[in-house]
Amino acid sequence: MDITRAILDGIAMAAIFNGQVAAFVLINPRFFFDSYPKGIQNSAPEKMTKKEKRINLILTIIISGIVFIYGVTSLLYTGIRGLRDLFWMSYIQWIILNFGDFFLLDILLFQGKYKNKIVIPGTEGNEDYKFGNWMKHLAIKEHFILMPFLLIPIISIIQAWLVFLLGL
């Protein structure tokens, strides 16, 4: 297992993912409307439209797909073929992306300098935009429970098996 490579790949994947998501959120925060806390979604005068849901789905598939392909390709070129090592390298990549999402998007973007640019129109002043509420209602559950204990292990298993099968 090459931990250094996994860490560097995770940093690259986090940069790709977070850079793209941040760019689209700054262009139009409604593209990722369903990623906001439920309190904000429920207080919006206009719910997510079918067109916005479609754009969200397309962006999610493209951005996640690019990052997934990057991870698979990188693991293929490590020469490592053991499922356990592939799983842990994949897990490291994705956990770094997850923590990058937490620090770069949830803290720096949504709670930092550009906070006013990512407000959903009609939800200005909502309590869930405040740091403590944002963390409590969204970020902590997502980044410290759901992702590391459910989604990342599933993605890592899929990625490890794919690399294993492609490397045969």
C-alpha positions as CSV (number, residue, x, y, z in Angstrom):
1,M,0.0,0.0,0.0
2,D,1.3,3.4,-0.9
3,I,-0.1,5.8,1.7
4,T,1.7,8.9,0.3
5,R,0.1,8.3,-3.1
6,A,-3.3,7.8,-1.6
7,I,-3.0,11.1,0.3
8,L,-1.8,13.0,-2.7
9,D,-4.6,11.5,-4.9
10,G,-7.1,12.4,-2.2
11,I,-5.8,16.0,-2.2
12,A,-6.1,16.1,-6.0
13,M,-9.6,14.6,-6.0
14,A,-10.7,17.1,-3.3
15,A,-9.3,20.0,-5.4
16,I,-11.2,18.8,-8.5
17,F,-14.5,18.1,-6.6
18,N,-14.5,21.2,-4.4
19,G,-13.3,23.5,-7.1
20,Q,-16.1,22.4,-9.5
21,V,-18.8,22.4,-6.8
22,A,-17.7,25.8,-5.5
23,A,-17.7,27.3,-9.0
24,F,-21.3,26.1,-9.8
25,V,-22.6,27.1,-6.3
26,L,-21.2,30.6,-6.9
27,I,-22.8,30.7,-10.4
28,N,-26.2,29.7,-9.1
29,P,-26.7,28.3,-5.5
30,R,-29.9,26.6,-6.6
31,F,-27.9,24.1,-8.6
32,F,-27.1,22.4,-5.3
33,F,-30.2,23.5,-3.5
34,D,-30.8,19.9,-2.1
35,S,-27.4,20.1,-0.4
36,Y,-28.5,22.9,1.9
37,P,-30.0,22.2,5.4
38,K,-33.7,21.2,5.3
39,G,-34.6,24.3,7.2
40,I,-33.3,26.5,4.4
41,Q,-34.9,24.2,1.7
42,N,-38.3,24.4,3.5
43,S,-38.2,28.2,4.0
44,A,-37.4,28.9,0.3
45,P,-40.4,30.5,-1.4
46,E,-39.8,28.3,-4.5
47,K,-38.9,24.7,-4.1
48,M,-36.3,23.0,-6.4
49,T,-37.7,22.9,-9.9
50,K,-37.6,19.9,-12.2
51,K,-35.0,21.7,-14.4
52,E,-32.8,22.4,-11.3
53,K,-33.1,18.8,-10.2
54,R,-32.0,17.7,-13.6
55,I,-29.1,20.1,-13.6
56,N,-28.2,18.9,-10.1
57,L,-28.3,15.3,-11.2
58,I,-26.2,15.9,-14.3
59,L,-23.6,18.0,-12.3
60,T,-23.4,15.4,-9.5
61,I,-22.9,12.5,-12.0
62,I,-20.3,14.4,-14.0
63,I,-18.3,15.8,-11.0
64,S,-18.5,12.5,-9.0
65,G,-17.7,10.6,-12.2
66,I,-14.6,12.6,-12.9
67,V,-13.3,12.1,-9.4
68,F,-14.2,8.4,-9.4
69,I,-12.4,7.8,-12.7
70,Y,-9.4,9.7,-11.4
71,G,-9.3,7.5,-8.3
72,V,-9.7,4.3,-10.4
73,T,-7.0,5.3,-12.9
74,S,-4.6,6.3,-10.3
75,L,-5.0,3.0,-8.4
76,L,-4.6,1.0,-11.6
77,Y,-1.2,2.6,-12.2
78,T,0.0,1.9,-8.6
79,G,0.5,-1.8,-9.6
80,I,-1.2,-2.8,-6.3
81,R,-3.6,-5.7,-6.8
82,G,-4.6,-6.8,-3.3
83,L,-8.2,-6.0,-2.5
84,R,-7.5,-4.9,1.1
85,D,-4.8,-2.5,0.0
86,L,-6.9,-1.1,-2.8
87,F,-9.8,-0.6,-0.5
88,W,-7.8,1.3,2.1
89,M,-6.1,3.4,-0.6
90,S,-9.5,4.2,-2.0
91,Y,-10.9,5.0,1.5
92,I,-8.0,7.4,2.1
93,Q,-8.7,9.2,-1.2
94,W,-12.4,9.6,-0.5
95,I,-12.0,10.5,3.2
96,I,-9.6,13.3,2.2
97,L,-12.1,14.5,-0.4
98,N,-14.8,14.4,2.3
99,F,-12.8,16.4,4.8
100,G,-11.8,18.8,2.0
101,D,-15.6,19.2,1.3
102,F,-16.1,20.0,5.0
103,F,-13.3,22.5,5.4
104,L,-13.4,24.1,1.9
105,L,-17.1,24.2,1.2
106,D,-19.0,24.0,4.5
107,I,-16.6,26.2,6.5
108,L,-14.7,28.5,4.1
109,L,-17.3,29.0,1.3
110,F,-20.6,28.7,3.1
111,Q,-19.4,30.3,6.4
112,G,-16.7,32.6,5.0
113,K,-16.0,35.4,2.6
114,Y,-18.6,34.4,0.0
115,K,-21.4,33.6,2.4
116,N,-23.7,36.2,0.9
117,K,-23.2,34.9,-2.6
118,I,-24.5,31.4,-1.8
119,V,-27.7,32.4,-0.1
120,I,-30.8,30.9,-1.8
121,P,-33.1,33.8,-2.8
122,G,-35.9,34.2,-0.3
123,T,-34.1,32.5,2.5
124,E,-32.0,35.5,3.6
125,G,-31.5,35.6,7.4
126,N,-32.5,31.9,7.9
127,E,-31.1,30.6,11.2
128,D,-29.5,27.6,9.4
129,Y,-27.0,29.8,7.7
130,K,-25.4,30.5,11.0
131,F,-22.2,28.5,11.7
132,G,-23.5,26.4,14.7
133,N,-26.8,25.6,13.0
134,W,-25.2,24.7,9.7
135,M,-22.8,22.3,11.5
136,K,-25.6,20.8,13.6
137,H,-28.2,20.4,10.9
138,L,-26.0,19.4,8.0
139,A,-22.2,19.3,8.1
140,I,-21.5,17.1,11.2
141,K,-24.0,14.4,10.3
142,E,-22.9,14.4,6.6
143,H,-19.1,14.5,7.0
144,F,-18.5,12.7,10.3
145,I,-21.2,10.0,10.3
146,L,-22.9,9.4,6.9
147,M,-19.8,9.7,4.6
148,P,-17.1,7.9,6.6
149,F,-19.2,5.1,8.0
150,L,-21.6,4.4,5.1
151,L,-21.0,6.0,1.7
152,I,-17.2,6.0,1.6
153,P,-16.8,2.3,2.5
154,I,-19.4,1.4,-0.2
155,I,-17.6,3.6,-2.8
156,S,-14.2,2.2,-1.7
157,I,-15.4,-1.4,-2.1
158,I,-16.8,-0.7,-5.6
159,Q,-13.6,1.1,-6.6
160,A,-11.3,-1.6,-5.2
161,W,-13.2,-4.3,-7.0
162,L,-13.2,-2.4,-10.2
163,V,-9.5,-1.8,-10.0
164,F,-8.9,-5.4,-9.1
165,L,-11.0,-6.7,-12.0
166,L,-9.4,-4.2,-14.5
167,G,-6.0,-5.2,-13.3
168,L,-6.4,-8.9,-14.0
